[in-house]
C-alpha cells in the first residue's frame, strides 16, 4: 500500500533514508509532535527512541490509514487533524519539540502557529523550502532578510543544518529543500509593546524598498483613525492600514520621523534589537 501524493496538500514524500536519519538525529527533545508524517519516513526512526514520547498529526486520511497499518505502536499518539487548527496546549504536559517535513505551501503558517506557542515549544527541527530556510536564518543587511526572519529570530536561535536536493523526494519538488533547527532563546519579553512591534515590522517590510521614514507614515496616519478594524493574529497579512496601532502621540512621533537617522534606513538593515528600539521610540 502506497499513499498518493496530493498536490493540494503540498505533499512530497521524502524517500532518502539517510536524510531521514539525519533529521531525526538533530532532535534533542524528550517529547515531540511530528507534523505531516505522511508514510512515516521520520516516524520509523522516532518511534524506537526509548526516551522520546511521540505524537503525530496528519490531515490526509489516506496517510492516516497507512500509518495505522504500518505503525500500530503509535496508538492514540496518531492524531488525524489539521495542525493549523489544533489546540496545541493539550498535546503534551509541559514543553515539547516539533519535527517534520513541512508542506511548503503552509510552512510560514506553521511557523506563525509555533510562535503563538513559543513558551511550550523550545525546539523545532524541520525540512522546508531552501529559499524559506535561508530567509529564516538570514542576518540583517540582505534582500533575503524579512518579516519571518525578524519574528522567528526574536524568540529562537536558528541553525541552517543542511541542504536537500529534489531527488530525495517522490514526487520531486521543483525547488531545493533544507533542514533547519530552531532553539528557543533566553528572551522572555521583547521589552516593548509586542502588538506594535509586529505592526512596525510588517509595515516596514510591506514597503521594503522605501526608507522607514516613508514606509511607516501609514502607521502614523492610522494612529489618528481609531475606527480601523484590528487584526489580532500574528499571521495576518501585511496591511499597514488595518493592523492595530498604539502610537500614543502622533505629532511628536512625526517630529521623530524627521529627525532620527534610523528612519533613513531600509528595514533589512535592522536587527531584532533595532526593531525593538524603534518600537519603543514610537511608543513614547
C-alpha positions as CSV (number, residue, x, y, z in Angstrom):
1,X,0.0,0.0,0.0
2,X,1.4,3.4,-1.1
3,X,0.0,6.8,-0.4
4,X,-0.6,9.0,-3.4
5,X,1.0,12.4,-3.0
6,X,-1.7,15.1,-3.2
7,X,-0.7,18.4,-4.8
8,X,-3.4,20.3,-2.9
9,X,-1.7,19.3,0.4
10,X,1.8,20.2,-0.9
11,X,2.9,16.6,-0.4
12,X,6.4,15.5,-1.5
13,X,7.4,12.3,0.3
14,X,11.0,12.0,1.5
15,X,12.5,8.7,0.3
16,X,16.2,9.1,1.1
17,X,16.6,7.2,4.4
18,X,20.0,8.7,5.3
19,X,18.5,12.2,5.2
20,X,15.6,11.0,7.3
21,X,18.0,9.6,9.9
22,X,19.9,12.9,9.9
23,X,16.7,14.9,10.5
24,X,15.7,12.7,13.4
25,X,19.2,12.8,14.8
26,X,19.0,16.6,15.1
27,X,16.1,16.4,17.5
28,X,17.1,16.7,21.2
29,X,13.7,16.9,23.0
30,X,12.1,14.2,25.1
31,X,8.5,14.9,23.9
32,X,7.9,15.6,20.2
33,X,5.0,16.3,17.8
34,X,5.6,15.3,14.2
35,X,3.7,17.4,11.7
36,X,2.6,15.7,8.5
37,X,4.3,12.2,8.9
38,X,2.9,11.0,5.5
39,X,4.1,7.4,5.2
40,X,6.3,7.6,8.3
41,X,9.8,8.2,6.9
42,X,10.7,10.1,10.0
43,X,8.3,8.2,12.3
44,X,10.1,5.0,11.7
45,X,13.3,6.4,13.3
46,X,11.5,8.4,16.0
47,X,9.4,5.5,17.4
48,X,12.4,3.3,18.5
49,X,13.9,6.1,20.7
50,X,13.1,4.9,24.2
51,X,13.5,8.4,25.8
52,X,11.0,10.0,23.4
53,X,7.3,10.4,23.8
54,X,5.9,10.8,20.3
55,X,2.7,12.0,18.8
56,X,2.0,12.7,15.1
57,X,-0.7,14.8,13.4
58,X,-1.7,14.1,9.9
59,X,-4.5,15.8,7.9
60,X,-4.6,13.3,5.0
61,X,-7.0,10.4,5.6
62,X,-5.1,8.1,3.3
63,X,-1.8,8.7,5.2
64,X,-3.6,8.1,8.5
65,X,-4.8,4.7,7.3
66,X,-1.3,3.8,6.2
67,X,0.2,4.9,9.5
68,X,-2.3,2.9,11.5
69,X,-1.5,-0.2,9.5
70,X,2.3,0.1,9.4
71,X,2.9,1.8,12.8
72,X,0.4,0.4,15.2
73,X,2.7,1.4,18.1
74,X,1.6,5.0,17.6
75,X,-1.8,4.1,19.1
76,X,-3.5,7.2,20.5
77,X,-0.5,9.2,19.5
78,X,-1.7,9.3,15.9
79,X,-3.9,12.4,15.6
80,X,-6.0,12.9,12.5
81,X,-6.4,16.7,12.0
82,X,-5.2,20.0,10.8
83,X,-2.1,21.2,12.7
84,X,-3.0,24.8,12.0
85,X,-6.4,24.4,13.7
86,X,-5.3,22.3,16.7
87,X,-5.2,23.3,20.3
88,X,-1.5,22.8,20.8
89,X,-1.8,23.3,24.6
90,X,-3.4,20.0,25.0
91,X,-0.9,17.9,23.1
92,X,1.5,17.2,26.0
93,X,2.0,18.3,29.5
94,X,4.9,20.7,29.7
95,X,7.3,21.5,26.8
96,X,7.6,19.5,23.6
97,X,9.5,19.7,20.3
98,X,8.0,19.9,16.8
99,X,9.5,18.0,13.9
100,X,8.5,17.3,10.4
101,X,8.8,17.7,6.6
102,X,6.6,20.7,6.5
103,X,4.3,21.1,3.4
104,X,5.9,24.0,1.5
105,X,2.6,25.8,0.8
106,X,1.9,26.3,4.5
107,X,5.3,26.4,6.1
108,X,5.1,30.0,7.1
109,X,1.7,29.5,8.7
110,X,3.1,26.6,10.7
111,X,5.9,28.9,12.0
112,X,3.4,31.5,13.0
113,X,1.4,28.9,14.8
114,X,4.6,27.8,16.6
115,X,5.3,31.4,17.6
116,X,2.0,31.6,19.3
117,X,3.0,28.7,21.5
118,X,6.7,29.6,21.8
119,X,6.7,29.1,25.6
120,X,5.7,25.5,25.1
121,X,7.8,24.7,22.1
122,X,11.5,25.1,22.8
123,X,12.7,23.2,19.7
124,X,11.7,22.8,16.1
125,X,13.5,20.5,13.6
126,X,12.1,20.7,10.1
127,X,12.6,20.4,6.4
128,X,11.3,23.3,4.3
129,X,11.9,25.0,1.0
130,X,15.5,26.1,0.8
131,X,14.6,29.7,0.0
132,X,12.4,29.9,3.1
133,X,15.1,28.3,5.3
134,X,17.7,30.8,4.1
135,X,15.3,33.7,4.8
136,X,14.6,32.5,8.3
137,X,18.3,32.0,9.1
138,X,19.5,35.2,7.4
139,X,21.1,38.0,9.2
140,X,20.2,41.7,8.7
141,X,21.6,43.5,5.7
142,X,20.4,41.4,2.7
143,X,17.4,41.2,0.5
144,X,16.7,37.7,1.9
145,X,16.1,39.0,5.4
146,X,12.4,39.8,6.1
147,X,9.4,39.6,8.3
148,X,9.7,35.9,9.1
149,X,13.4,36.4,9.9
150,X,12.7,39.0,12.5
151,X,9.7,37.3,14.1
152,X,11.4,33.9,14.5
153,X,14.8,35.3,15.5
154,X,13.2,37.4,18.2
155,X,12.4,34.1,20.1
156,X,14.6,31.4,18.6
157,X,18.2,30.8,17.6
158,X,18.2,29.5,14.0
159,X,20.6,26.8,12.6
160,X,20.7,26.0,8.9
161,X,21.8,22.3,9.1
162,X,22.0,21.1,5.5
163,X,20.6,21.3,2.0
164,X,18.5,18.5,0.4
165,X,18.2,18.0,-3.4
166,X,14.9,17.4,-5.2
167,X,15.9,13.8,-6.0
168,X,15.4,12.8,-2.4
169,X,11.6,13.1,-2.8
170,X,8.7,11.4,-4.6
171,X,7.4,13.3,-6.4
172,X,10.5,15.5,-6.7
173,X,9.7,19.2,-6.0
174,X,10.7,21.9,-8.4
175,X,12.9,23.5,-5.7
176,X,15.6,22.5,-3.3
177,X,14.9,21.9,0.3
178,X,16.8,22.5,3.6
179,X,16.7,21.3,7.2
180,X,16.9,23.9,10.0
181,X,16.7,23.8,13.8
182,X,15.1,26.4,15.9
183,X,16.0,26.5,19.6
184,X,14.2,28.8,22.0
185,X,16.5,31.6,23.2
186,X,16.5,33.1,26.6
187,X,14.3,36.1,25.8
188,X,11.1,36.2,27.9
189,X,9.9,39.6,26.8
190,X,10.6,42.0,24.0
191,X,10.5,44.9,26.4
192,X,8.1,46.8,24.2
193,X,4.5,46.6,23.1
194,X,4.5,43.3,21.2
195,X,1.5,44.1,19.1
196,X,3.1,47.4,18.0
197,X,6.4,45.6,17.3
198,X,4.6,43.2,14.9
199,X,2.9,46.2,13.2
200,X,6.1,48.1,12.8
201,X,7.9,45.0,11.3
202,X,5.1,44.2,8.9
203,X,4.6,47.8,7.8
204,X,8.3,48.3,7.2
205,X,8.8,45.2,5.1
206,X,5.5,45.7,3.3
207,X,7.3,48.5,1.5
208,X,10.8,47.3,1.9
209,X,12.3,49.4,-0.9
210,X,11.3,52.5,1.0
211,X,13.1,54.0,3.9
212,X,11.4,53.7,7.3
213,X,10.6,57.4,7.2
214,X,8.3,56.8,4.2
215,X,7.1,53.2,4.9
216,X,5.9,54.0,8.5
217,X,3.9,57.1,7.5
218,X,0.7,54.9,7.0
219,X,1.1,53.6,10.6
220,X,1.0,57.2,11.9
221,X,-2.0,58.1,9.9
222,X,-3.9,55.1,11.2
223,X,-3.0,56.1,14.7
224,X,-5.3,59.1,14.2
225,X,-8.1,56.8,12.9
226,X,-9.3,54.7,15.9
227,X,-12.2,53.2,13.8
228,X,-9.8,51.0,11.8
229,X,-10.6,47.3,12.1
230,X,-7.9,45.5,14.1
231,X,-6.1,42.3,13.1
232,X,-5.3,40.1,16.1
233,X,-3.4,37.2,14.6
234,X,0.4,37.3,14.3
235,X,0.0,35.5,11.0
236,X,-2.3,38.2,9.5
237,X,-1.4,39.5,6.0
238,X,0.8,42.6,5.8
239,X,-1.6,45.6,5.8
240,X,-0.2,48.8,7.2
241,X,-3.6,50.5,7.4
242,X,-5.5,47.8,9.3
243,X,-3.0,46.4,11.8
244,X,-3.8,47.7,15.4
245,X,-1.6,50.6,16.4
246,X,-0.8,52.1,19.8
247,X,1.3,55.2,18.9
248,X,0.5,57.4,21.8
249,X,1.5,60.8,20.5
250,X,1.4,61.1,16.7
251,X,2.6,64.8,16.4
252,X,5.7,64.1,18.5
253,X,6.3,60.9,16.5
254,X,6.1,62.8,13.3
255,X,8.9,65.0,14.5
256,X,10.8,61.9,15.4
257,X,10.4,60.6,11.9
258,X,12.0,63.8,10.6
259,X,15.0,63.9,13.0
260,X,16.1,60.4,13.9
261,X,18.7,59.0,11.4
262,X,17.4,55.4,11.9
263,X,14.4,56.4,9.7
264,X,16.8,56.9,6.8
265,X,17.4,53.1,6.8
266,X,15.6,50.4,4.9
267,X,14.0,47.6,7.1
268,X,16.5,44.9,6.1
269,X,19.3,46.9,7.9
270,X,17.6,46.5,11.3
271,X,18.1,43.6,13.7
272,X,15.5,42.3,16.1
273,X,17.0,44.6,18.8
274,X,16.8,47.6,16.4
275,X,13.2,46.9,15.7
276,X,12.5,46.7,19.5
277,X,14.3,50.0,20.0
278,X,12.3,51.5,17.1
279,X,9.0,50.3,18.6
280,X,10.0,51.9,21.9
281,X,10.6,55.2,20.2
282,X,7.1,55.0,18.6
283,X,5.5,54.2,22.0
284,X,6.7,57.4,23.6
